[in-house]
Amino acid sequence: MTDLLKTDLRRSVKDKLFLVLCIIGGAFALIIPLLYKGIFMLLGFDQETIELLYEMGLGINAKSMLFSSFSLGNNFGLMLPIFVTIIICKDFSGGTIRNKIISGKSRASIYFSMLITTAILVCGFIFAHAILTMLVSLIFFDYQPTAFTMSDFGYLMASLGMELLIYFMVSAIITFFIVNMKRAGLSIVMYFVVYFVMTVVGSIIGAVYMFADPDSTFHGFLEFLNASNAFTTTAIGTGMSYALKDILYLVLPNAALCALIVGLGYLTFRKKDIK
């Protein structure tokens, strides 16, 4: 499968849309921090005012911009699945998948090479975009109001790990729809249907959670559902530390969901008629 993976990655990198993604991701990473800096300058905010706004939950710094860059519904996070789906789907539209099968490649190696290629593109682009956003932000803003410590580094690594899990799940969803639909347009539509449904469900759960009895079992169940929804979670990167419960609520359900989606995608692809 190594040779197949190298071929898939080489084809993806040579695709013109790869360069387009590089330009879009880099542009957003530069524009967003500059935009905030420009707004703060126009409003005459000094550093003390910026820190006060942050303490009130309204402020902006390099940390907040780093993690907002990972949002599935924010600028590059919305556009990335579209372009990656188009790139990967060219295996079907160009007849490459059929040629791979004819040449003796197993369906398992083809599917997992496609999945890994998708994950490398999705995770690689979003991480590069987020890190570049943070680096540009650090020119104009502090990382956070308090001094950066080793505990902050641990928090950062844990947060990035959870973001990686979420975007691997996105990659698994994209791959699942690609092997089922075999068309970029339909695959993109189905991904956004999932995104829309999960966002609406998350909003409803969040609203009910606010009014539920805090001492009830139902409230605890809603808390779990709210924290485990990767499409609406606000737990990553918004604090200074994690409780074990916060990590488990997000990691375990989404890791299980990833495994389920990957398994279903593979089983579907094994039985799929490739023409």
C-alpha positions in Angstrom: 0.0 0.0 0.0 3.0 2.3 0.4 3.5 2.7 -3.3 -0.2 3.3 -3.8 -0.2 6.0 -1.0 2.9 7.7 -2.6 1.1 7.8 -5.9 -2.1 9.2 -4.5 -0.2 11.9 -2.6 1.9 12.8 -5.6 -1.2 13.1 -7.7 -3.0 15.3 -5.1 0.0 17.6 -4.7 0.3 18.1 -8.5 -3.4 19.0 -8.7 -4.0 22.7 -9.4 -6.5 22.8 -6.6 -3.7 22.0 -4.1 -2.1 25.3 -5.0 -5.4 27.1 -4.7 -5.8 25.7 -1.2 -2.4 26.9 -0.3 -3.2 30.4 -1.5 -6.6 30.5 0.2 -5.3 29.1 3.5 -2.3 31.5 3.5 -4.5 34.4 2.6 -7.0 33.8 5.5 -4.1 33.3 7.9 -2.8 36.8 7.0 -6.0 38.6 6.6 -7.8 37.7 9.9 -5.1 38.9 12.3 -4.5 42.0 10.2 -8.2 42.7 10.2 -8.5 42.5 13.9 -5.4 44.7 14.4 -6.9 47.2 12.0 -10.2 47.3 13.9 -8.5 47.7 17.3 -6.4 50.5 15.9 -9.4 52.3 14.5 -11.2 51.9 17.8 -8.1 53.1 19.7 -7.8 50.0 21.9 -4.6 49.8 23.9 -3.2 46.5 25.3 -4.9 47.0 28.6 -8.3 47.3 27.0 -7.6 44.2 24.8 -6.8 42.2 27.9 -9.9 43.5 29.7 -12.1 42.4 26.8 -10.5 39.0 26.8 -11.3 38.5 30.5 -14.9 39.4 29.7 -14.9 36.8 27.0 -14.9 39.4 24.2 -11.2 39.8 23.5 -8.9 38.6 20.8 -5.4 37.2 21.1 -3.1 34.7 19.3 -4.5 31.7 21.3 -8.2 32.5 20.5 -7.3 33.1 16.8 -5.4 29.8 16.7 -8.3 27.7 17.9 -11.0 29.7 16.0 -9.0 28.7 12.8 -9.9 25.1 13.5 -13.7 25.8 13.5 -15.5 23.6 11.0 -17.8 26.5 10.2 -15.2 29.2 10.0 -13.8 30.4 6.7 -11.1 27.9 5.7 -12.7 25.1 7.7 -15.8 25.4 5.5 -13.9 25.5 2.2 -11.3 22.8 2.9 -13.7 19.8 2.6 -15.0 21.1 -0.7 -11.6 21.3 -2.4 -10.2 18.1 -0.9 -13.3 16.2 -2.0 -12.9 17.4 -5.6 -9.2 16.4 -5.6 -9.9 12.9 -4.2 -12.9 12.3 -6.4 -10.8 12.6 -9.5 -9.8 9.0 -8.9 -13.4 8.1 -9.9 -14.1 10.7 -12.6 -10.7 9.9 -14.2 -11.1 6.1 -14.1 -8.0 5.8 -11.9 -9.8 3.6 -9.3 -10.7 1.1 -12.0 -7.2 1.0 -13.3 -5.9 0.3 -9.8 -8.2 -2.7 -9.5 -7.3 -4.0 -12.9 -3.6 -3.7 -12.0 -4.1 -6.0 -9.1 -4.4 -3.6 -6.1 -6.6 -4.9 -3.4 -9.7 -2.9 -2.5 -8.4 -2.6 1.1 -5.2 -1.0 0.0 -7.1 1.4 -2.4 -9.6 2.4 0.3 -7.1 3.0 3.1 -4.7 4.8 0.7 -7.6 7.1 -0.2 -8.5 7.6 3.5 -4.9 8.4 4.5 -4.4 10.7 1.6 -7.6 12.6 2.5 -6.6 12.8 6.1 -3.1 14.0 5.3 -4.6 16.8 3.1 -7.3 17.8 5.5 -5.3 17.7 8.7 -2.1 19.1 7.0 -3.9 22.1 5.5 -5.9 23.0 8.6 -2.9 22.6 10.9 -0.7 24.7 8.6 -3.4 27.3 8.3 -4.0 27.5 12.1 -0.3 27.6 13.0 0.4 30.3 10.4 -2.6 32.3 11.8 -1.1 32.0 15.2 2.4 33.1 14.1 1.0 36.2 12.3 -1.2 36.9 15.3 1.8 36.9 17.6 3.2 39.9 15.7 0.3 42.0 16.9 -1.1 40.3 20.0 0.1 38.3 23.0 -0.5 34.6 23.0 -2.7 35.0 26.1 -3.1 37.5 28.9 -1.0 35.5 31.3 2.6 34.2 30.9 3.1 31.0 28.9 4.1 28.1 31.1 4.7 24.4 30.8 1.1 23.7 31.8 0.0 25.9 28.9 2.2 23.9 26.6 0.5 20.7 27.8 -2.9 22.3 27.3 -1.9 23.3 23.8 -0.7 19.8 22.9 -3.9 18.2 24.3 -6.0 20.7 22.4 -4.2 20.1 19.1 -4.6 16.4 19.6 -8.4 16.8 20.0 -8.5 19.0 16.9 -6.6 16.3 15.0 -9.2 13.7 16.0 -12.0 15.9 14.8 -10.4 16.5 11.4 -9.6 12.9 11.0 -13.3 12.2 11.5 -14.1 14.8 8.9 -11.6 13.0 6.6 -13.4 9.7 7.3 -16.8 11.2 6.5 -15.5 12.7 3.2 -14.0 9.4 2.2 -17.2 7.5 3.1 -19.3 9.7 0.8 -16.7 9.7 -2.0 -16.7 5.9 -2.2 -20.5 5.8 -2.0 -21.4 8.7 -4.3 -18.4 8.6 -6.7 -19.2 12.2 -7.6 -17.7 15.3 -6.0 -20.9 17.3 -6.1 -23.0 14.7 -4.3 -20.2 14.0 -1.8 -19.9 17.7 -0.9 -23.7 18.1 -0.6 -23.9 15.0 1.7 -21.0 16.3 3.9 -22.8 19.6 4.4 -26.0 17.8 5.1 -24.2 16.1 8.0 -22.6 19.3 9.1 -26.0 21.2 9.0 -27.8 18.4 10.9 -25.1 18.1 13.6 -25.0 21.9 14.0 -28.8 22.2 14.4 -28.9 19.3 16.8 -26.0 20.7 18.8 -27.7 24.1 19.0 -31.0 22.5 20.2 -29.2 20.4 22.8 -27.2 23.5 24.0 -30.4 25.5 24.4 -32.2 22.7 26.4 -29.1 22.2 28.5 -29.2 25.8 29.7 -32.7 25.4 31.1 -32.5 21.8 32.4 -32.2 21.1 36.2 -28.5 21.1 37.0 -28.9 18.3 39.5 -30.9 16.0 37.2 -29.5 12.9 35.3 -31.0 14.5 32.2 -28.8 17.5 32.6 -25.7 15.3 32.8 -26.8 13.4 29.7 -27.2 16.7 27.8 -23.8 17.8 29.0 -22.3 14.7 27.5 -24.1 15.2 24.2 -23.1 18.9 24.1 -19.5 18.1 24.8 -19.2 15.2 22.4 -20.6 17.0 19.3 -17.4 17.7 17.3 -19.3 20.1 15.0 -20.4 22.5 17.8 -18.1 21.9 20.7 -16.6 25.0 22.3 -14.5 23.2 24.8 -11.2 23.1 22.9 -8.8 25.9 23.4 -11.1 28.2 25.3 -9.8 27.6 28.8 -6.5 27.0 30.6 -6.8 23.3 31.5 -9.0 20.3 31.0 -10.9 18.1 33.4 -10.5 14.4 32.6 -14.3 14.4 32.0 -13.9 17.0 29.2 -11.3 15.0 27.4 -13.2 11.7 27.7 -16.5 13.2 26.6 -14.9 14.5 23.4 -12.4 11.8 22.6 -14.1 8.5 23.3 -17.4 9.1 21.3 -15.6 10.6 18.3 -12.9 8.0 18.2 -15.6 5.3 18.2 -17.5 7.2 15.5 -14.4 7.5 13.4 -13.8 3.7 13.7 -17.5 3.1 12.7 -17.4 5.4 9.7 -14.0 3.9 8.5 -15.4 0.4 8.9 -18.6 1.2 7.0 -16.8 3.0 4.3 -14.5 0.0 3.7 -17.4 -2.5 3.7 -19.2 -0.4 1.2 -16.2 0.0 -1.0 -15.6 -3.8 -1.0 -19.0 -4.4 -2.5 -19.1 -1.3 -4.8 -19.4 -1.9 -8.5 -16.5 0.1 -10.1 -17.1 0.9 -13.8 
